[in-house]
Each structure stands twice: as structure tokens, then as C-alpha cells.
Amino acid sequence: MPIEPKIPTKKPVAWSAARQHLITLDKSALIDLVKDLYAAAPANRDFIQARCNAAEGCGAALEIYRQKIVGQFFSKCAIGMGPLKLGVARKAIRDYRKATGNILGTAELLLTYVESGVRFTHEYGDVDERFYTSVESALDELAGLLRGEARELYPKFRERLAKAEKMTDGIGWGFHDFVSGEVGSLEDELG
């Protein structure tokens, strides 16, 4: 069997090399570059919109990311015609936080993920362990934010967390126990 020669792959340009080039560009050239990136891909457009509106916190940019999350749970594919893409929904949360650094918006998206997961299993029945683990992980991340840098935001989320907990009653896989325990613990600590 002949051995095929290994074709050398071109290494991507490191950030330091790209940075060296970028610092030579004038303002107009940088704006043109950002415009090209904006037009090149929807993810770039969403990132730039979110970064430009980061101070707004809960505006149009947040809504774009929220729809990415809800769409993974309640699209035609999710409701029986294909697999849930929970990784896409979790990536939307990470992307938003990376783009904005906005804690309120990040907490809002985490709660949206939890609420969507709870509503999905409440409406369509038992799912699987991976699903419940993912929703629990988002709730755990939200609880960490609320116990830490977003402590003052708890009253804003309190009622929605209680409603999500109530909707999990009767759901298996230890899901209700986890949600109830986490929400109860937050209420004891922050309520």
C-alpha cells in the first residue's frame, strides 16, 4: 500500500501577527474591516450588535440571543422532528456574555434556558438524562451568578424561579428535586 505524502498544513495567523497588521490601519480601514466581518456571517453580526449595545443590557441584542435559545426548544425540529440542539442554546448564552460582559443579560438568558427546558418537559413529557443535566447545569450557573456578582438581581428573578420550580413537580430523573433544592436554597439565602 503506497504511503501518501503528508501535505503540510498552513498554520493560522496568530493573533499577535494580526494585531501587528491591525495597528497599522487607519480608522476608516478598521471600520471597513468590521463592516466586512458584520456582513460575512450572522454570528459576527449578532456579536457586533451585542457589543455595541452592551450598556443597554436587555435590548434588541439580548432578544436575538433569547430567540436562539427558545428556538432550540420550540422549533419544529425540537418538537418531534429532530434532536434538541442544547449545545446551540448554551453557546448563545456564552456568546452573549463574551460579546457584552453584561451580567443582567447573561442571567436573563440562563433563566430563559431553564424556563424553556422546564416548559418543554412539562408540555412534551419525559426527555432524557442529558437534557435534565443540561437544564440543571444552567440553573446551577444562574444560582452561582445570583449568589455572587449578580446578588442584587435576585428579586428580579425570584418569581420566575418559583414558577419554574412549581412546573417541575412530578417530573422524574431527580429533576424536580434538583430544581426545588436550588430554588429553595436561593430563597433561603437571598429572599
MDTraj code that builds the backbone (N, CA, C; nanometers):
import mdtraj as md
import numpy as np

residues = "MET PRO ILE GLU PRO LYS ILE PRO THR LYS LYS PRO VAL ALA TRP SER ALA ALA ARG GLN HIS LEU ILE THR LEU ASP LYS SER ALA LEU ILE ASP LEU VAL LYS ASP LEU TYR ALA ALA ALA PRO ALA ASN ARG ASP PHE ILE GLN ALA ARG CYS ASN ALA ALA GLU GLY CYS GLY ALA ALA LEU GLU ILE TYR ARG GLN LYS ILE VAL GLY GLN PHE PHE SER LYS CYS ALA ILE GLY MET GLY PRO LEU LYS LEU GLY VAL ALA ARG LYS ALA ILE ARG ASP TYR ARG LYS ALA THR GLY ASN ILE LEU GLY THR ALA GLU LEU LEU LEU THR TYR VAL GLU SER GLY VAL ARG PHE THR HIS GLU TYR GLY ASP VAL ASP GLU ARG PHE TYR THR SER VAL GLU SER ALA LEU ASP GLU LEU ALA GLY LEU LEU ARG GLY GLU ALA ARG GLU LEU TYR PRO LYS PHE ARG GLU ARG LEU ALA LYS ALA GLU LYS MET THR ASP GLY ILE GLY TRP GLY PHE HIS ASP PHE VAL SER GLY GLU VAL GLY SER LEU GLU ASP GLU LEU GLY".split()
xyz = np.array([
    [0.0846, -0.1156, 0.0000],
    [0.0000, 0.0000, 0.0000],
    [0.0905, 0.1238, 0.0000],
    [0.0722, 0.2114, -0.0995],
    [0.1598, 0.3290, -0.1064],
    [0.1295, 0.4270, 0.0069],
    [0.2330, 0.4870, 0.0522],
    [0.2192, 0.5874, 0.1580],
    [0.2043, 0.7230, 0.0910],
    [0.0955, 0.7895, 0.1262],
    [0.0721, 0.9215, 0.0685],
    [0.1569, 1.0235, 0.1428],
    [0.2163, 1.1140, 0.0662],
    [0.2983, 1.2168, 0.1333],
    [0.2081, 1.3096, 0.2147],
    [0.2600, 1.3487, 0.3267],
    [0.1843, 1.4387, 0.4124],
    [0.1945, 1.5797, 0.3562],
    [0.0783, 1.6374, 0.3332],
    [0.0744, 1.7734, 0.2805],
    [0.0815, 1.8686, 0.3984],
    [0.1794, 1.9575, 0.3959],
    [0.1896, 2.0498, 0.5087],
    [0.0671, 2.1412, 0.5151],
    [0.0182, 2.1589, 0.6353],
    [-0.0966, 2.2476, 0.6515],
    [-0.0461, 2.3852, 0.6920],
    [-0.1135, 2.4834, 0.6429],
    [-0.0773, 2.6196, 0.6741],
    [-0.1346, 2.6548, 0.8107],
    [-0.0496, 2.6991, 0.9005],
    [-0.0950, 2.7369, 1.0333],
    [-0.1695, 2.8692, 1.0248],
    [-0.2756, 2.8821, 1.1041],
    [-0.3463, 3.0095, 1.1035],
    [-0.2580, 3.1203, 1.1600],
    [-0.2831, 3.2393, 1.1125],
    [-0.2062, 3.3533, 1.1606],
    [-0.2402, 3.3757, 1.3072],
    [-0.1371, 3.3874, 1.3878],
    [-0.1575, 3.4094, 1.5305],
    [-0.2110, 3.5500, 1.5540],
    [-0.2787, 3.5681, 1.6675],
    [-0.3348, 3.6986, 1.6997],
    [-0.2268, 3.8067, 1.6982],
    [-0.1096, 3.7766, 1.7476],
    [-0.0048, 3.8797, 1.7532],
    [0.0295, 3.9311, 1.6134],
    [0.0311, 3.8419, 1.5142],
    [0.0590, 3.8860, 1.3771],
    [-0.0565, 3.9683, 1.3226],
    [-0.1793, 3.9248, 1.3508],
    [-0.2965, 4.0009, 1.3061],
    [-0.2990, 4.1377, 1.3737],
    [-0.2678, 4.1395, 1.5014],
    [-0.2653, 4.2657, 1.5761],
    [-0.1633, 4.3624, 1.5169],
    [-0.0475, 4.3092, 1.4838],
    [0.0567, 4.3942, 1.4238],
    [0.0056, 4.4612, 1.2969],
    [-0.0706, 4.3873, 1.2180],
    [-0.1270, 4.4450, 1.0955],
    [-0.2367, 4.5461, 1.1283],
    [-0.3234, 4.5112, 1.2214],
    [-0.4368, 4.5976, 1.2533],
    [-0.3939, 4.7342, 1.3066],
    [-0.2873, 4.7382, 1.3841],
    [-0.2447, 4.8670, 1.4400],
    [-0.1894, 4.9608, 1.3326],
    [-0.1614, 4.9075, 1.2144],
    [-0.1147, 4.9937, 1.1060],
    [-0.2301, 5.0566, 1.0282],
    [-0.3502, 5.0065, 1.0476],
    [-0.4664, 5.0562, 0.9733],
    [-0.5203, 5.1850, 1.0336],
    [-0.5697, 5.2724, 0.9469],
    [-0.6341, 5.3932, 0.9980],
    [-0.7789, 5.3612, 1.0369],
    [-0.8454, 5.4569, 1.0977],
    [-0.9805, 5.4363, 1.1489],
    [-1.0768, 5.3908, 1.0392],
    [-1.0677, 5.4518, 0.9231],
    [-1.1575, 5.4177, 0.8124],
    [-1.1379, 5.2724, 0.7682],
    [-1.0144, 5.2281, 0.7599],
    [-0.9859, 5.0907, 0.7196],
    [-1.0358, 4.9917, 0.8248],
    [-1.0232, 5.0272, 0.9529],
    [-1.0738, 4.9404, 1.0594],
    [-1.2263, 4.9301, 1.0532],
    [-1.2922, 5.0420, 1.0283],
    [-1.4381, 5.0403, 1.0167],
    [-1.4799, 4.9551, 0.8974],
    [-1.4089, 4.9655, 0.7867],
    [-1.4391, 4.8821, 0.6698],
    [-1.4207, 4.7340, 0.7020],
    [-1.3165, 4.7009, 0.7763],
    [-1.2923, 4.5622, 0.8159],
    [-1.4062, 4.5100, 0.9035],
    [-1.4474, 4.5898, 1.0014],
    [-1.5571, 4.5492, 1.0889],
    [-1.6856, 4.5338, 1.0076],
    [-1.7077, 4.6232, 0.9119],
    [-1.8260, 4.6133, 0.8256],
    [-1.8235, 4.4821, 0.7468],
    [-1.7057, 4.4453, 0.6944],
    [-1.6931, 4.3195, 0.6210],
    [-1.7206, 4.1998, 0.7119],
    [-1.6693, 4.2041, 0.8341],
    [-1.6969, 4.0970, 0.9298],
    [-1.8460, 4.0907, 0.9616],
    [-1.9083, 4.2042, 0.9783],
    [-2.0522, 4.2134, 1.0067],
    [-2.1331, 4.1466, 0.8962],
    [-2.0927, 4.1706, 0.7730],
    [-2.1658, 4.1159, 0.6578],
    [-2.1317, 3.9690, 0.6313],
    [-2.0186, 3.9219, 0.6818],
    [-1.9699, 3.7878, 0.6480],
    [-2.0501, 3.6742, 0.7110],
    [-2.1033, 3.6958, 0.8302],
    [-2.1714, 3.5850, 0.8986],
    [-2.2703, 3.6380, 1.0017],
    [-2.3842, 3.5715, 1.0146],
    [-2.4829, 3.6142, 1.1151],
    [-2.4259, 3.6170, 1.2576],
    [-2.3394, 3.5225, 1.2906],
    [-2.2815, 3.5204, 1.4257],
    [-2.1982, 3.6459, 1.4503],
    [-2.1239, 3.6900, 1.3488],
    [-2.0464, 3.8136, 1.3621],
    [-2.1395, 3.9323, 1.3833],
    [-2.2464, 3.9361, 1.3063],
    [-2.3442, 4.0453, 1.3150],
    [-2.4046, 4.0496, 1.4559],
    [-2.4432, 3.9353, 1.5075],
    [-2.5010, 3.9302, 1.6417],
    [-2.4013, 3.9765, 1.7469],
    [-2.2758, 3.9326, 1.7330],
    [-2.1708, 3.9704, 1.8278],
    [-2.1486, 4.1215, 1.8260],
    [-2.1367, 4.1780, 1.7074],
    [-2.1106, 4.3222, 1.6958],
    [-2.2298, 4.4023, 1.7490],
    [-2.3513, 4.3595, 1.7164],
    [-2.4707, 4.4278, 1.7682],
    [-2.4715, 4.4236, 1.9211],
    [-2.4434, 4.3072, 1.9772],
    [-2.4445, 4.2925, 2.1227],
    [-2.3356, 4.3782, 2.1867],
    [-2.2166, 4.3774, 2.1290],
    [-2.1059, 4.4567, 2.1844],
    [-2.1391, 4.6054, 2.1799],
    [-2.1993, 4.6499, 2.0708],
    [-2.2320, 4.7920, 2.0562],
    [-2.3456, 4.8348, 2.1485],
    [-2.4277, 4.7412, 2.1901],
    [-2.5417, 4.7728, 2.2759],
    [-2.5277, 4.7136, 2.4152],
    [-2.4052, 4.6842, 2.4572],
    [-2.3825, 4.6168, 2.5853],
    [-2.4377, 4.6955, 2.7037],
    [-2.4262, 4.8259, 2.7006],
    [-2.4730, 4.9062, 2.8133],
    [-2.6246, 4.8997, 2.8267],
    [-2.6914, 4.8748, 2.7158],
    [-2.8371, 4.8660, 2.7128],
    [-2.8873, 4.7500, 2.7981],
    [-2.8111, 4.6409, 2.8011],
    [-2.8422, 4.5279, 2.8876],
    [-2.9511, 4.4351, 2.8390],
    [-3.0690, 4.4833, 2.8218],
    [-3.1806, 4.3951, 2.7891],
    [-3.2553, 4.4424, 2.6661],
    [-3.1856, 4.4869, 2.5665],
    [-3.2497, 4.5397, 2.4474],
    [-3.2589, 4.4399, 2.3345],
    [-3.2520, 4.4922, 2.2139],
    [-3.2693, 4.4115, 2.0931],
    [-3.1624, 4.3030, 2.0809],
    [-3.0407, 4.3352, 2.1185],
    [-2.9333, 4.2358, 2.1081],
    [-2.9624, 4.1158, 2.1978],
    [-3.0086, 4.1420, 2.3185],
    [-3.0436, 4.0326, 2.4098],
    [-3.1547, 3.9473, 2.3496],
    [-3.2489, 4.0106, 2.2853],
    [-3.3624, 3.9381, 2.2276],
    [-3.3173, 3.8424, 2.1176],
    [-3.2153, 3.8805, 2.0412],
    [-3.1615, 3.7922, 1.9374],
    [-3.1102, 3.6631, 2.0007],
    [-3.0352, 3.6757, 2.1097],
    [-2.9804, 3.5583, 2.1771],
    [-3.0904, 3.4785, 2.2468],
    [-3.1889, 3.5479, 2.3014],
    [-3.3010, 3.4774, 2.3657],
    [-3.3736, 3.3906, 2.2627],
    [-3.3957, 3.4429, 2.1444],
    [-3.4655, 3.3663, 2.0410],
    [-3.3840, 3.2449, 1.9959],
    [-3.2519, 3.2557, 1.9988],
    [-3.1679, 3.1398, 1.9667],
    [-3.1914, 3.0281, 2.0686],
    [-3.2094, 3.0657, 2.1939],
    [-3.2328, 2.9665, 2.2993],
    [-3.3718, 2.9059, 2.2860],
    [-3.4724, 2.9891, 2.2835],
    [-3.6106, 2.9412, 2.2767],
    [-3.6316, 2.8580, 2.1503],
    [-3.5701, 2.8997, 2.0400],
    [-3.5844, 2.8275, 1.9141],
    [-3.5321, 2.6850, 1.9192],
    [-3.4335, 2.6595, 2.0036],
    [-3.3813, 2.5234, 2.0152],
    [-3.4795, 2.4315, 2.0876],
    [-3.5629, 2.4880, 2.1723],
    [-3.6607, 2.4081, 2.2451],
    [-3.7948, 2.3991, 2.1724],
    [-3.8305, 2.5039, 2.1002],
    [-3.9660, 2.5099, 2.0465],
    [-3.9719, 2.5339, 1.8959],
    [-3.8748, 2.4833, 1.8231],
    [-3.8831, 2.4846, 1.6776],
    [-3.9526, 2.3554, 1.6339],
    [-3.9852, 2.3451, 1.5073],
    [-4.0479, 2.2219, 1.4571],
    [-3.9570, 2.1020, 1.4814],
    [-3.8256, 2.1234, 1.4688],
    [-3.7316, 2.0125, 1.4896],
    [-3.7344, 1.9653, 1.6345],
    [-3.7362, 2.0601, 1.7260],
    [-3.7300, 2.0234, 1.8670],
    [-3.8561, 1.9515, 1.9135],
    [-3.9677, 1.9797, 1.8507],
    [-4.0943, 1.9248, 1.8978],
    [-4.1250, 1.7900, 1.8338],
    [-4.0277, 1.7195, 1.7860],
    [-4.0543, 1.5842, 1.7413],
    [-3.9989, 1.5491, 1.6058],
    [-3.9452, 1.6427, 1.5352],
    [-3.8944, 1.6123, 1.4020],
    [-3.7419, 1.6050, 1.3987],
    [-3.6768, 1.6159, 1.5128],
    [-3.5316, 1.6093, 1.5154],
    [-3.4809, 1.6282, 1.6567],
    [-3.3500, 1.6155, 1.6755],
    [-3.2933, 1.6243, 1.8105],
    [-3.2889, 1.7690, 1.8611],
    [-3.3015, 1.7815, 1.9913],
    [-3.2799, 1.9108, 2.0552],
    [-3.1319, 1.9450, 2.0425],
    [-3.1011, 2.0671, 2.0099],
    [-2.9616, 2.1115, 1.9991],
    [-2.9308, 2.2012, 2.1183],
    [-2.9180, 2.1368, 2.2331],
    [-2.8961, 2.2109, 2.3568],
    [-2.7635, 2.2856, 2.3552],
    [-2.6646, 2.2299, 2.2873],
    [-2.5347, 2.2964, 2.2776],
    [-2.5448, 2.4305, 2.2062],
    [-2.6324, 2.4398, 2.1080],
    [-2.6527, 2.5656, 2.0360],
    [-2.7123, 2.6694, 2.1311],
    [-2.8070, 2.6267, 2.2123],
    [-2.8696, 2.7177, 2.3079],
    [-2.7692, 2.7633, 2.4142],
    [-2.6892, 2.6712, 2.4648],
    [-2.5879, 2.7090, 2.5656],
    [-2.4812, 2.7996, 2.5046],
    [-2.4472, 2.7741, 2.3790],
    [-2.3490, 2.8587, 2.3095],
    [-2.4007, 3.0014, 2.2961],
    [-2.5290, 3.0177, 2.2753],
    [-2.5869, 3.1523, 2.2653],
    [-2.5625, 3.2302, 2.3941],
    [-2.5744, 3.1635, 2.5061],
    [-2.5502, 3.2293, 2.6356],
    [-2.4036, 3.2694, 2.6469],
    [-2.3135, 3.1771, 2.6139],
    [-2.1694, 3.2075, 2.6200],
    [-2.1325, 3.3202, 2.5249],
    [-2.1872, 3.3155, 2.4044],
    [-2.1570, 3.4183, 2.3053],
    [-2.2038, 3.5555, 2.3514],
    [-2.3235, 3.5612, 2.4083],
    [-2.3753, 3.6888, 2.4578],
    [-2.2846, 3.7437, 2.5679],
    [-2.2477, 3.6577, 2.6614],
    [-2.1637, 3.7044, 2.7721],
    [-2.0274, 3.7503, 2.7225],
    [-1.9728, 3.6767, 2.6270],
    [-1.8437, 3.7134, 2.5712],
    [-1.8530, 3.8474, 2.4971],
    [-1.9614, 3.8679, 2.4265],
    [-1.9783, 3.9904, 2.3482],
    [-2.0033, 4.1121, 2.4360],
    [-2.0770, 4.0938, 2.5462],
    [-2.1206, 4.2097, 2.6239],
    [-2.0608, 4.2210, 2.7626],
    [-2.0346, 4.1071, 2.8261],
    [-1.9936, 4.1106, 2.9661],
    [-2.1075, 4.1528, 3.0576],
    [-2.2280, 4.1616, 3.0045],
    [-2.3436, 4.2101, 3.0787],
    [-2.4016, 4.0985, 3.1663],
    [-2.3936, 4.1174, 3.2962],
    [-2.4371, 4.0149, 3.3914],
    [-2.5894, 4.0011, 3.3926],
    [-2.6611, 4.1127, 3.3900],
    [-2.8073, 4.1057, 3.3887],
    [-2.8564, 4.0282, 3.2672],
    [-2.8039, 4.0593, 3.1499],
    [-2.8440, 3.9887, 3.0285],
    [-2.8069, 3.8418, 3.0330],
    [-2.6894, 3.8117, 3.0857],
    [-2.6459, 3.6724, 3.0971],
    [-2.7384, 3.5952, 3.1908],
    [-2.7719, 3.6553, 3.3042],
    [-2.8636, 3.5907, 3.3983],
    [-3.0005, 3.5711, 3.3327],
    [-3.0445, 3.6695, 3.2574],
    [-3.1725, 3.6595, 3.1876],
    [-3.1719, 3.5430, 3.0889],
    [-3.0628, 3.5265, 3.0154],
    [-3.0539, 3.4163, 2.9188],
    [-3.0458, 3.2807, 2.9882],
    [-2.9738, 3.2732, 3.0979],
    [-2.9688, 3.1477, 3.1734],
    [-3.1071, 3.1096, 3.2243],
    [-3.1816, 3.2074, 3.2751],
    [-3.3161, 3.1778, 3.3228],
    [-3.4081, 3.1415, 3.2059],
    [-3.3893, 3.2059, 3.0923],
    [-3.4668, 3.1700, 2.9733],
    [-3.4424, 3.0246, 2.9359],
    [-3.3171, 2.9806, 2.9433],
    [-3.2818, 2.8423, 2.9136],
    [-3.3527, 2.7476, 3.0108],
    [-3.3460, 2.7805, 3.1395],
    [-3.4100, 2.6964, 3.2415],
    [-3.5609, 2.6929, 3.2191],
    [-3.6210, 2.8093, 3.2006],
    [-3.7657, 2.8147, 3.1793],
    [-3.8068, 2.7367, 3.0543],
    [-3.7284, 2.7486, 2.9483],
    [-3.7598, 2.6772, 2.8242],
    [-3.7497, 2.5266, 2.8437],
    [-3.6453, 2.4830, 2.9153],
    [-3.6302, 2.3402, 2.9430],
    [-3.7435, 2.2869, 3.0277],
    [-3.7803, 2.3616, 3.1301],
    [-3.8897, 2.3203, 3.2177],
    [-4.0200, 2.3151, 3.1383],
    [-4.0458, 2.4178, 3.0604],
    [-4.1698, 2.4216, 2.9815],
    [-4.1732, 2.3075, 2.8797],
    [-4.0583, 2.2793, 2.8174],
    [-4.0516, 2.1729, 2.7175],
    [-4.0889, 2.0379, 2.7784],
    [-4.0261, 2.0029, 2.8903],
    [-4.0545, 1.8729, 2.9510],
    [-4.1948, 1.8703, 3.0114],
    [-4.2421, 1.9837, 3.0589],
    [-4.3785, 1.9915, 3.1124],
    [-4.4817, 1.9677, 3.0013],
    [-4.4561, 2.0235, 2.8828],
    [-4.5515, 2.0116, 2.7724],
    [-4.5397, 1.8813, 2.6944],
    [-4.4168, 1.8288, 2.6805],
    [-4.3961, 1.7148, 2.5912],
    [-4.3559, 1.5865, 2.6617],
    [-4.3426, 1.5909, 2.7930],
    [-4.3150, 1.4689, 2.8669],
    [-4.1679, 1.4464, 2.8966],
    [-4.1428, 1.3295, 2.9489],
    [-4.0100, 1.2899, 2.9917],
    [-3.9114, 1.2955, 2.8757],
    [-3.7915, 1.3436, 2.9016],
    [-3.6905, 1.3529, 2.7965],
    [-3.5812, 1.2504, 2.8292],
    [-3.4602, 1.2940, 2.8556],
    [-3.3530, 1.2011, 2.8922],
    [-3.2582, 1.2687, 2.9904],
    [-3.1657, 1.1906, 3.0408],
    [-3.0750, 1.2404, 3.1436],
    [-2.9904, 1.3577, 3.0940],
    [-2.9431, 1.3505, 2.9703],
    [-2.8616, 1.4581, 2.9137],
    [-2.9376, 1.5909, 2.9152],
    [-3.0635, 1.5852, 2.8793],
    [-3.1489, 1.7041, 2.8783],
    [-3.1578, 1.7645, 3.0184],
    [-3.1932, 1.6816, 3.1159],
    [-3.2111, 1.7318, 3.2521],
    [-3.0795, 1.7828, 3.3102],
    [-2.9708, 1.7141, 3.2810],
    [-2.8403, 1.7582, 3.3291],
    [-2.8055, 1.8957, 3.2725],
    [-2.8378, 1.9182, 3.1463],
    [-2.8088, 2.0468, 3.0834],
    [-2.8896, 2.1597, 3.1471],
    [-3.0177, 2.1356, 3.1700],
    [-3.1018, 2.2387, 3.2325],
    [-3.0554, 2.2637, 3.3759],
    [-3.0223, 2.1570, 3.4471],
    [-2.9718, 2.1717, 3.5841],
    [-2.8418, 2.2517, 3.5854],
    [-2.7560, 2.2270, 3.4886],
    [-2.6297, 2.2996, 3.4795],
    [-2.6532, 2.4493, 3.4583],
    [-2.7502, 2.4839, 3.3739],
    [-2.7822, 2.6253, 3.3521],
    [-2.8371, 2.6880, 3.4801],
    [-2.9219, 2.6142, 3.5524],
    [-2.9752, 2.6652, 3.6786],
    [-2.8632, 2.6826, 3.7802],
    [-2.7708, 2.5883, 3.7840],
    [-2.6575, 2.5970, 3.8751],
    [-2.5711, 2.7196, 3.8427],
    [-2.5496, 2.7443, 3.7139],
    [-2.4712, 2.8613, 3.6725],
    [-2.5435, 2.9906, 3.7113],
    [-2.6744, 2.9943, 3.6891],
    [-2.7534, 3.1114, 3.7278],
    [-2.7465, 3.1325, 3.8784],
    [-2.7618, 3.0256, 3.9547],
    [-2.7555, 3.0363, 4.1007],
    [-2.6197, 3.0897, 4.1454],
    [-2.5133, 3.0456, 4.0789],
    [-2.3798, 3.0965, 4.1105],
    [-2.3691, 3.2465, 4.0864],
    [-2.4245, 3.2925, 3.9757],
    [-2.4254, 3.4375, 3.9474],
    [-2.5051, 3.5125, 4.0547],
    [-2.6224, 3.4582, 4.0888],
    [-2.7083, 3.5259, 4.1859],
    [-2.6482, 3.5261, 4.3262],
    [-2.5683, 3.4271, 4.3556],
    [-2.5016, 3.4246, 4.4863],
    [-2.3772, 3.5130, 4.4873],
    [-2.3282, 3.5470, 4.3690],
    [-2.2046, 3.6234, 4.3579],
    [-2.2267, 3.7625, 4.3020],
    [-2.1732, 3.7840, 4.1821],
    [-2.1720, 3.9182, 4.1248],
    [-2.3096, 3.9721, 4.0867],
    [-2.4117, 3.8887, 4.0817],
    [-2.5461, 3.9353, 4.0454],
    [-2.6424, 3.9257, 4.1643],
    [-2.5892, 3.9272, 4.2831],
    [-2.6693, 3.9090, 4.4048],
    [-2.7888, 4.0045, 4.4115],
    [-2.7662, 4.1283, 4.3721],
    [-2.8726, 4.2291, 4.3806],
    [-2.9850, 4.2053, 4.2795],
    [-2.9656, 4.1137, 4.1851],
    [-3.0659, 4.0850, 4.0832],
    [-3.1680, 3.9789, 4.1266],
    [-3.1422, 3.9116, 4.2368],
    [-3.2313, 3.8028, 4.2776],
    [-3.3792, 3.8437, 4.2813],
    [-3.4144, 3.9581, 4.3390],
    [-3.5575, 3.9931, 4.3413],
    [-3.6210, 3.9989, 4.2014],
    [-3.5443, 4.0352, 4.1025],
    [-3.5949, 4.0429, 3.9649],
    [-3.6307, 3.9035, 3.9110],
    [-3.5613, 3.8004, 3.9574],
    [-3.5802, 3.6648, 3.9058],
    [-3.6591, 3.5731, 3.9996],
    [-3.6841, 3.6175, 4.1174],
    [-3.7436, 3.5362, 4.2233],
    [-3.8744, 3.4688, 4.1810],
    [-3.9674, 3.5455, 4.1300],
    [-4.0991, 3.4922, 4.0935],
    [-4.0887, 3.3915, 3.9789],
    [-4.0057, 3.4213, 3.8801],
    [-3.9905, 3.3301, 3.7663],
    [-3.9256, 3.1994, 3.8085],
    [-3.8295, 3.2061, 3.8999],
    [-3.7672, 3.0838, 3.9511],
    [-3.8696, 2.9984, 4.0255],
    [-3.9519, 3.0623, 4.1066],
    [-4.0547, 2.9881, 4.1815],
    [-4.1541, 2.9223, 4.0860],
    [-4.1904, 2.9919, 3.9800],
    [-4.2837, 2.9359, 3.8816],
    [-4.2212, 2.8150, 3.8108],
    [-4.0932, 2.8265, 3.7731],
    [-4.0245, 2.7138, 3.7082],
    [-4.0191, 2.5941, 3.8028],
    [-3.9881, 2.6201, 3.9292],
    [-3.9814, 2.5114, 4.0282],
    [-4.1165, 2.4425, 4.0408],
    [-4.2219, 2.5186, 4.0458],
    [-4.3560, 2.4619, 4.0596],
    [-4.3907, 2.3746, 3.9388],
    [-4.3497, 2.4161, 3.8188],
    [-4.3797, 2.3399, 3.6970],
    [-4.3065, 2.2064, 3.6919],
    [-4.1983, 2.1914, 3.7688],
    [-4.1229, 2.0651, 3.7656],
    [-4.1847, 1.9577, 3.8535],
    [-4.2841, 1.9936, 3.9325],
    [-4.3465, 1.8956, 4.0217],
    [-4.3939, 1.7744, 3.9417],
    [-4.3501, 1.6573, 3.9824],
    [-4.3899, 1.5333, 3.9168],
    [-4.2963, 1.4887, 3.8060],
    [-4.1954, 1.5682, 3.7739],
    [-4.1004, 1.5295, 3.6689],
    [-3.9911, 1.4441, 3.7333],
    [-3.9576, 1.3358, 3.6665],
    [-3.8615, 1.2397, 3.7198],
    [-3.7161, 1.2766, 3.6989],
    [-3.6321, 1.1732, 3.7003],
    [-3.4866, 1.1844, 3.6848],
    [-3.4224, 1.2687, 3.7954],
    [-3.4923, 1.2899, 3.9048],
    [-3.4404, 1.3746, 4.0123],
    [-3.4433, 1.5219, 3.9762],
    [-3.5062, 1.5525, 3.8630],
    [-3.5084, 1.6900, 3.8122],
    [-3.5829, 1.7827, 3.9079],
    [-3.7027, 1.7419, 3.9482],
    [-3.7786, 1.8269, 4.0407],
    [-3.7007, 1.8471, 4.1703],
    [-3.6413, 1.7421, 4.2211],
    [-3.5657, 1.7528, 4.3462],
    [-3.4523, 1.8538, 4.3329],
    [-3.3799, 1.8484, 4.2204],
    [-3.2684, 1.9404, 4.1999],
    [-3.3188, 2.0848, 4.1914],
    [-3.4187, 2.1066, 4.1056],
    [-3.4700, 2.2425, 4.0853],
    [-3.5277, 2.2964, 4.2158],
    [-3.6066, 2.2152, 4.2826],
    [-3.6669, 2.2571, 4.4085],
    [-3.5600, 2.2903, 4.5122],
    [-3.4580, 2.2068, 4.5199],
    [-3.3498, 2.2309, 4.6151],
    [-3.2742, 2.3586, 4.5859],
    [-3.2429, 2.3824, 4.4594],
    [-3.1667, 2.5014, 4.4197],
    [-3.2482, 2.6286, 4.4413],
    [-3.3740, 2.6257, 4.3973],
    [-3.4595, 2.7443, 4.4133],
    [-3.4851, 2.7699, 4.5622],
    [-3.5093, 2.6645, 4.6385],
    [-3.5291, 2.6807, 4.7827],
    [-3.4059, 2.7370, 4.8520],
    [-3.2903, 2.6893, 4.8111],
    [-3.1652, 2.7374, 4.8674],
    [-3.1429, 2.8854, 4.8349],
    [-3.1720, 2.9251, 4.7122],
    [-3.1604, 3.0669, 4.6749],
    [-3.2554, 3.1521, 4.7579],
    [-3.3761, 3.1037, 4.7765],
    [-3.4757, 3.1795, 4.8546],
    [-3.4292, 3.1932, 4.9995],
    [-3.3752, 3.0854, 5.0565],
    [-3.3264, 3.0901, 5.1941],
    [-3.2107, 3.1898, 5.2083],
    [-3.1214, 3.1903, 5.1111],
    [-3.0033, 3.2756, 5.1183],
    [-3.0308, 3.4208, 5.0805],
    [-3.1155, 3.4422, 4.9794],
    [-3.1288, 3.5747, 4.9218],
    [-3.2670, 3.6375, 4.9366],
    [-3.3674, 3.5558, 4.9726],
    [-3.5054, 3.6034, 4.9759],
    [-3.5368, 3.6920, 5.0941],
])
top = md.Topology()
chain = top.add_chain()
for i, resn in enumerate(residues, 1):
    res = top.add_residue(resn, chain, resSeq=i)
    for name in ("N", "CA", "C"):
        top.add_atom(name, md.element.get_by_symbol(name[0]), res)
traj = md.Trajectory(xyz[None], top)
